[in-house]
Amino acid sequence: MLTGRSADQSQCSGRTTRKIRAGMKGQTMKAAVYDRYGPPDVVYVDDVEIPVPEDEQILIRVHATTVNSADWRARSLELPPGFGPIGRLVFGVFKPRHRILGTEISGVVESVGNTVSKFKPGDRVFADCGTGFGGHAEYRVIDENGPLAKIPENVSFEEAAALCFGGTVALDFLQLHGKIQPGDRVLINGASGTTGTALVQLAKHFGGHVTGVCSSSNIELVKSIGADEVIDYTVDDFTMNGRVYDIIVDTAGTAPWSRSKNSLAETGRLLIVLGSFSDILLSRFRSQRDGKKVIDAVAGSSPERCQVLADLAEARKFTPVIDRTYSLDEIVEAHSYVDSGRKKGSVVIKIVPD
Ligand SMILES: NC(=O)c1ccc[n+]([C@@H]2O[C@H](COP(=O)([O-])OP(=O)(O)OC[C@H]3O[C@@H](n4cnc5c(N)ncnc54)[C@H](OP(=O)(O)O)[C@@H]3O)[C@@H](O)[C@H]2O)c1
């Protein structure tokens, strides 16, 4: 379930850890859990044991978390074509491996294990739980050397909770894979969702000339976060307008190589955040015969990535777009809204009310 060892299994012997154990043993917290794959109402709020930090771990009192497309996929097993069998291996073959969803959190350090030196009780932090999930709960343990960082003073818990999912995609795809350079012409297909709004902001930050592609109702939003140009995909098809880009990022799965290749500059890169298994295989093979490249990847997280995101948030170079906020008791409604595929930026769950 959660990454912490249960109190009874723990072999820790230090004073701090004993104190934590005594304080937490047998205590329960509220968490949104699910025991089978399915629609939003497979999720329900239940009492579960509060995880106990090991020597090198910290216990975070979660203030805010998000419901994102990873939660939707892990809950529903709706995966891009060709990824079905891989999905069950990742999320659990017969039933969910992790009962508690939630890939990103923000909160306050409640207590620390015996050997922890980087964080102390009372620190405001945010963390990327990734496919370990566990964020939709009142408490979550995480290694002190894991993907987390302190929250800058001018960043709210809600904003901090929404930094990692979109932010790591934007950093990984633009910097690591796309090798973005100032002046690059960058097109973000699917510019209004969690990853899209992060990509638009960070592509601007890295000096790109950014074109966002979204539906009519999101044009103003995408402009407001810095896009130089916006294409309404319900009116215009960017692959037919004769313009070329140094980087095309596809977060919507509607701009595969077959459609995008003529819109790439001579040494252009197509970065696939979302694509079908066969598209990804075929396009890799095809792009090798061309000066143009197609790159698919899974974004990764690290403490360094979190610190970069914290710095960007502090400087207001990346401010996560928050669409709606729900309480933990409204978790089913939050999942239903995310399932619509129409959210703008992130959907936040506030665990601790103002
Ligand atoms: N590779 C990785 O490491 C990685 C990491 C995170 C997420 N992902 C995947 O990336 C995808 C996007 O994630 P997300 O969290 O950003 O999802 P999201 O917040 O739900 O956003 C999806 C966006 O797609 C847009 N869209 C739908 N149809 C479109 C079309 N025909 N053309 C252009 N845009 C269209 C929607 O905007 P409109 O309402 O304006 O249409 C929506 O904003 C998910 O499938 C997720 O599984 C991959």
The ligand as a Gaussian input file, in Angstrom:
#p B3LYP/6-31G(d) Opt

LIG

0 1
 N        5.034000      10.368000     -21.521000
 C        4.899000      10.780000     -20.268000
 O        5.844000      10.742000     -19.455000
 C        3.576000      11.332000     -19.834000
 C        3.510000      12.042000     -18.635000
 C        2.283000      12.617000     -18.270000
 C        1.164000      12.427000     -19.074000
 N        1.254000      11.668000     -20.204000
 C        0.083000      11.481000     -21.078000
 O       -0.121000      12.726000     -21.722000
 C       -1.495000      12.905000     -21.984000
 C       -1.883000      14.326000     -21.589000
 O       -1.806000      14.431000     -20.196000
 P       -2.425000      15.677000     -19.445000
 O       -2.273000      15.372000     -18.009000
 O       -1.851000      16.930000     -19.965000
 O       -3.968000      15.545000     -19.876000
 P       -5.137000      16.589000     -19.716000
 O       -4.806000      17.570000     -18.650000
 O       -6.393000      15.828000     -19.630000
 O       -5.116000      17.404000     -21.089000
 C       -5.421000      16.812000     -22.291000
 C       -5.636000      17.939000     -23.289000
 O       -5.792000      17.409000     -24.593000
 C       -6.498000      18.385000     -25.318000
 N       -7.049000      17.816000     -26.542000
 C       -8.032000      16.902000     -26.670000
 N       -8.239000      16.642000     -27.976000
 C       -7.333000      17.401000     -28.671000
 C       -7.022000      17.570000     -30.042000
 N       -7.692000      16.899000     -31.002000
 N       -6.043000      18.431000     -30.397000
 C       -5.354000      19.110000     -29.467000
 N       -5.618000      19.008000     -28.149000
 C       -6.584000      18.158000     -27.754000
 C       -7.546000      18.926000     -24.363000
 O       -7.734000      20.301000     -24.593000
 P       -9.074000      20.889000     -25.229000
 O      -10.122000      20.780000     -24.146000
 O       -8.707000      22.304000     -25.577000
 O       -9.391000      20.032000     -26.413000
 C       -6.866000      18.738000     -22.997000
 O       -6.490000      19.977000     -22.462000
 C       -2.235000      11.828000     -21.195000
 O       -2.752000      10.888000     -22.103000
 C       -1.185000      11.190000     -20.308000
 O       -1.413000       9.819000     -20.130000
 C        2.429000      11.132000     -20.597000

